[in-house]
Amino acid sequence: MKKIGKQAIVIGGSMGGLLAARALADYYEGVTVLERDHFPALGEQRKGVPQGRHAHGLLAQGSRVLEGFFPGLTQDLVKLGVLSSDIINTAQWYQNGGFHAQFESGLLGLLVSRPLLEGYIRQRLFALPNVKVLSGISVHGLVAEQGRVVGVQLDADGIGELRADLVVDSTGRGSQTPKWLEALGFERPAQEEVKVDLGYATRIYKRRPHDLGGNNAFVMGSKVPETRGGVVLAIEGNRWIVTLVGFLGDSPPTDERGFLEFAKSLSVPDIYNLIKDAEPLSEITPYKFPGSQRRRYEKLARFPQGFLVTGDAICSFNPVFGQGMTVAATEAKALSECLEAGTDNLAPRFFKRAAVLVDSPWSIAVGADLRYPQVQGPRNPMVNFINWYIAKLHIAARHDPAVVMAFQKVANLIVPPPSLMAPGIALRVLWGNLFPRKTTATAKPLVLPQAGD
C-alpha cells in the first residue's frame, strides 16, 4: 500500500489509540504511539486503565473489525483459552423482567479479559516494522504552525517536541484537546453529558462447567425503578468475571458480605447462586462512572489540519452496554477508509464518519439511561415512545427468535436502532405482547469447553 505521509503520532496507548495506530500504519512510513504509562506483560492489568479490571464486551462487529486488522486474532486468542461463542445461544440475556429466547444465531463474540485483549493487540501492533512506542511520555500540548498541527509538546517548559504529519489524540474522556484547541485560537467543541452516577464492583471466580446451566455469559439489565444489575462472563484461565452494577449512586459494596447481599438482592438469583459457593480468585474492585459524554467535533466550523481525535476522546458511553471497544474499532476502520482517499479535508471527513458511528451506541446508552426520571437529559415524546417500545420488545423477545436477532444486531452495532421498528419486527412485538406465552424459552443447557480442549 502506497504511503501518504512520513510520520504519524498517536497520543494514548489504550484500545482506541492502538487501533488508530494500526489504521495509520498502512499509510505512514512511521507511526509513534506515546503513552504516559509503562506497558505490562501480556494479560496483566495496566495502571492507566482502571476499568480494565471489570467485565468488557467485544461485540460481534468489534470482533469482525479486529480480525480484519489482525488476521488470525480469534484463532490466537482461542489458543490462549479465550472462548469464541454464539452471543445468543450460549448467553442468558435477562431484560425487562424476562429471559430472551436462546438459539443458534451465528453471531460470534470473544469472551476475553480487557488486559489480555489489549496486550495481544499491543504485541501484534508493535511487531509491525514501522510502528514504535514511547512509554512513560506525557504530552503537554500541540505544536502548530500557521493553523496546522505539526507535532506535540513533550514537556511543560516548551523544550521537547516531536514532529509529525498527523497527530491523533486518543487519550480518552479526559482528553485535553478542547483546551489545546482554545490555546491555538480555535473553538472548543460543544459537549453533551448525561449523568448516571454508575458504580461497579467486580470479582474473579474459578469457573466450573455446570455454572449457569452450562452457558458462558449472563447479562442482567436493570428494570425501572430498579437500579441494580450485573454481568457474568467466562474469560480465559477457566475463570468468571462477575461485575455488579448500580445506577444513581446505588453502588455495590466491596466487602465480601455486602457484595453477596447485593447479588442476592437482584431480581433473579442466577448471579448469587453462582458466586455464593464459588472460589474467589481476586479481591473485589470498585469503579465509578459519572455519565456518558460526547464532544461534537463534527459541528466545528474550523479545525486545525494535521490533527484528529478518536475513541473515548470523542464519546464515552455508559459502559453497561459494552460498546466502547467496538466503537473504537469501527472508528479505526473509518479512519483507514478516510486515509485511503488522501489527507485533504481529512478532519471534517473523519469526524462526519465518526459521528454516524457514534450515533447508534449513543442513542442506545443515553436512551436507556433516560428511562430513569432522576437522570437529567433531553427528553421528548419520541424518546419516551422508544423506551416504551423497547420494553415491549423485550417481552416479545422471550419467545421470538426474530425479535431477539433484531435486538442483538442493534446491540452489537451491526445495524442501526431504527431497524427495530421495521414493520415486520414491530408486528412481531405487537403479537408477542397481545398473546404472551406463560413459559420462558431458553436453550438446551450447553457444556462449557475448558481451556485447552
N, C-alpha and C positions, 0 to 999 in steps of 0.2 A: 504494500500500500504506500502511495506517494506521501511523503511528509509535507506538511504545510507550514511548519514553523520549527525553530531550533530548540526552544526551551519553554516548558510549561511548569508552573508551580502549583501545588495543591496544599492549602493550609488545612491541616487536620487529618489524622490518620485513622479515624474511625471508619465504619462501614461506608458512609457516604463519600468520604474522601478517597478511600481505597478504590471504590468503584468508579469514581470520576477519573482517578489516575489511570485506571485500566482503559477507559474510553480514550483518554488523551494519548496514551502510549502508541496508539495506531497512527497518530497524526503528527506527533512531535518527535524530533530527534532525541530529546531528553526530557524526562519528567522527574521532578523532585518533590517528594512528599515531606512536608515539615510538620513535626509533631512534638508538642511540649513534653509528653510522657516518654518513658523508655518502654519499648515493647517487650512483653514477657514471652515465655516459651509457649509453644502450641498448646492450646486448651486452657491456659492459665488466665485468670481474671486480670484485667488491666485497670489500674487505679483510676484513670480518667474516664472510665465507662461504668459508673456505679449501677446503672440499670442493667449491666451485663450479668449480674448475679440472679436476675429474675427470668421468668418464663418469656421466651421470644418465639414468635411465629414467623416462619418463612413461607409465605403464601405460595400457591401454585404458580402464579405469574412470576413471582420472585425467583422461584426455582428454575423456571424456564430461561429467564434472562441471565442468571448466574451461569447456567450450563452453557449458554452461548458465549459468554465472556471467557469462561474457563472450562473448555471441553473436558469431560471425564470427572467433573466435580462430584456429581452424585455417586458415581462408582467408587471414587476415592474415599468419600465420607462414609459410605456404607462399609467399606473395609475397616474403617476406624470405629465401627459399632453403631453408626447412625442409622435410624430407620427411615426408609423411603416408603411411604404408605398412602393409601387412599384416605383422603381427608374427610370422607363421609362414611365409608364402610368400617373404618377402624377407629372412629372418634364418636363420642357421645356429645351431642350439642343440646344443652338444656336452655331453652329460650322462652320467655314469657309463660312460664309455668308448665312447660311440657318438653318432652324429648323429640327432636327431629327424627324422622324415619332414617334408617341406615340401609345402604345398598351399595353395590359396586358402581362407582361413578367414573373412574378413570382420571379423576383429579388427584394428582400426586403432590405431596408436600414432604419436606425434610424435617424430621424431628431431631433437632440438633441444638446444643447449647450455644449461646452467643459467643463465649470465648473460643470454642473450637471452630465455629464457622469463620469468625473474624480472623483467627490465627491462620487457618488454612488459606483464606484469600490473601492474607499478607504474604505467606510463603510463595504462592503462585505469582502474585504481582511483583514481588521484589526479585523473583528469579528472572524477570524479563531484562534483557541486556541494557535497555535504555531507561530503566527506572531505578532511582536511588532514593534512599530515605535518610533524612537528618533528624534524629530524635533528640529530645532534650532541648529543643529550639522553640522559643516563643516569638511570635510575630507581633510587633507593636504598631504597625501601620503600613500604609501603602506608599510606594514611590511613584509619583506621577510627573509627566512632562506634557505640557500643552493639552491637558484634559485627557491624557491617555495613561493608564496604569502600565508602568514598565518594570515593576518589581515590588519587593516587600522590604520593610524596615525591621531588622532583626533585634534591635535593642532600643531602649528608650532614649538614649542620648544622641541618636541620629548618626551614629558612625557606621554600623554594619548594614550593608544592603545586599540583596540577592536579586539579580535581574532576570526577567523572563519576557517572552512574547505574550503569554497569557497567564493570569493568576486566577485561581479558583478558591473561593472561601467555602470550606466545608467544616466549619468549627462548631456546628450545632446551634441550639436555640440561644446560646449565649454569645452568638456572633457579634463582633464589633463593627461590622460593615456599615450599619446606619450611622454610627459616629464617624467612621472613616470617610464616608461619602460627604458628610456635612463639612468635614475638615478640608475637603477638596473643592468645596463650593457647589456641591450637588444636594438635592433634596433627599431627606430620609424617606423610605417607603412607608406608606400607610400600614398600620399594624392592627390586626384583629385578634382578640383574645376571648376565650370562653373558659371561665374558671370553674373547675370541678372539685378542687381540693381532694385529690385522689391519694389514697395510701395503700401501699403494698406491704406484704410480708411474705418471705419465701424461705423454703427449706428443701433440702435434697434428701431423698429417702432411697433405700435399696428397693429395687423393683422385683416383684415376684410374678410369675406367669399368670396366676389366677386373678391378679388385681384387676379391678374394673371390668370383671367378666371377660377378660381377655382382650379388651380394647386397649389402645395405646394412647388415648387422649380423652380428656373430659373438659368441656368448656361450659361454664355456667354464667350466663349473663344475668344481671340484676333486673328485677321487675319492679317498676314504680308502684308503691312508695318505698319498697325495699332498697337498701343501699349496699347490699353485700353480694359478692360473687366470688368466683375462683376459677383457676385453671390448673389442670394437671397434664403434664406432657412427659412421655417417655424420652429420655435422652441417652446418649452414649454411655457405656460403662454399666449397663443394666441398672439405671437409676431413674427415679421420678424427680421431676422438678415441680414443686407444688407452690403456687402463688395464690394467696388470699388477697382479696381486693375490697376496699371500702370507699364509697363515694361520700362527698360532702363532709369530710372530716372524720368519718367513721372508720378510722384506720385499724387494721388488725393488730393485736398485741404481739410483742416479740418475746414474751416469756412462754415457756412450753405449755403451761396450763391454759393461759389466755389464748394461745394460738389454737389449741384443740377445741376450746369452748367456742371460739369464733367459727371454726369449721362445723362444729355441731349445730350452730345456730342457722346454718344455711337451709334453704327451702327443701333441699333433698340431701340425703345422708351420704352420698357417694364419696365425697372427699373425706369426710370424717371417718367413714368405715375403712377407707384405705390407710389413713395415717395413724389411726388410734393404736395400732399394734405393729406398725411398720418400723423398720430400723432406720433411725435418722443418721445421715452421713454428713451433716453440716449444722452450723448454728442457724438461727432464724435471723434473716437480714431484712431490714426495713428499706423503704424507698418512698419518697414523696414526689408527686407530680401536681403542680398548681393548676395547670389548664392547657388547653390547646392554644397554639399561637401561629399566626400566619402573617408573613410580610409580603406585601403586594408589589413586588419588583416589576411585574408586568405592566403596572399602571404608571410607572415613572416616565415622564416626557424626555428626560435626559439621563444617560448612564454612561460612565467612562468606558472607552474602548479598552480592550485588553484585560477585562475583568469580568468574572461571573460569580454567582452564588448558587449553592446547591444543597440538597439534603435538608436536614433539620434547620439549617440556617434560613431556609425559605419557609418551611412549615413543619411544626412539631405537633403531632397528633396525640390525643388521649391513647396511651399505649395498650389499653384494654383490648383494642381491636387488632393489634399485632400487624399494623400496616407499615411501620416506619422503614424496615429494611427493604421491603418490596418496592416502596415508593422510591427509595434511594437507587435501587437497581434500575427501575424504569426511567428515572431521570438520567442516569448514566447512559442508558441506551439512547435516549433522546439527544443527549449531548453528542454522542457519536454520530448520529444521523445529521445533526446540525453542522458538525465539522466536515462531514462528507461534502457539504455544499460550500465549504470555504469559511473564511473568518469575517467576511463583510457582513455588517449588521448582525453580528453573532449574538450579542446580549439580548436585543429585542426578540430575535427568533427563538432563542433558547427559553427565555422567561415566558413567552407565549405558550410554548410546548409544555413547559413545567407546570404552568397554571392549569392547563387542561388535565394533566396527570394528577394534580393535587385536588382538583375539584371533587372527584368522586370520593376519595377517602375522607376529605374534609367534611363533605355533606353527611357521610355515614357517621363519623365520630361526633360531630357537633350536633347533628340532628338527634342522635341518641341521647346525648347529654342534656339537650333541651327538653327531654321528657320530664325532667325534674323541675318543678316550679321554682326551686331555690336557685337554680342556675340562671345567671343573667346572660342574655344574648338576644339576637334579632329573631323574634317570633312573629309569625304571620299565619293566616289561615292555612296556607299550603304546608308549612312546617307541621302544624298541628294535625292536618289531614294525613300527611305522610307517616307520622309516628303512629296514628291510629291504624293506618293501613298495614304497617309493618307488624304491629301487634297481632292483627288478624292473620297476616301471612304466616306468622309462626304457629298459629293454631292449625292452619291448613297443612303446614309442613310436618306435622306429627304423623301424617299418613300418606302424603302425596309426594312421591319422588320428584316429579316435575317441578314442584314448588321448592323443594329442598335444593335441587340443582340450580334453579334460577337464583335463589338466595346466595348459594355458595359461589357462583360465578361472579356475583357482585362483590361479595365479601373478599374474594381472592383477587379483585381488581382486574378480572378478565373482561367484563363488560360493565358499562355504566349503570348507576342506580335506576334511571328511568325504565330500563328493561324489565324491572319488577312489575311495572304497571302495563306491560303489553297486554292486549285483550285476552290472549289465551291464558296467561298467568292470572290476571285479575278474575277471570271466570272461575278458575280453579280455587282461588282464595275465597270467592263468594260461596262456591259449592261446599268447600271444606268447613265453612262456618255455619252454613244453613243446615248441613247434615253431618255434624261432627260424629266421629266414632268414639266409643267408650274405652277402647283399648289403645295403648301406645305401641306403635310398630317399631321394633328395634331389630338389629341384625342378629343373626346367629352368632353366639359368642365365638371369638377367634382365639387362637393360641398365639401368644406373643413369641416371635423369634428371639432368641438370645444372641448377644453379640458373639460372632464367630461361627454361628450356624450357617 
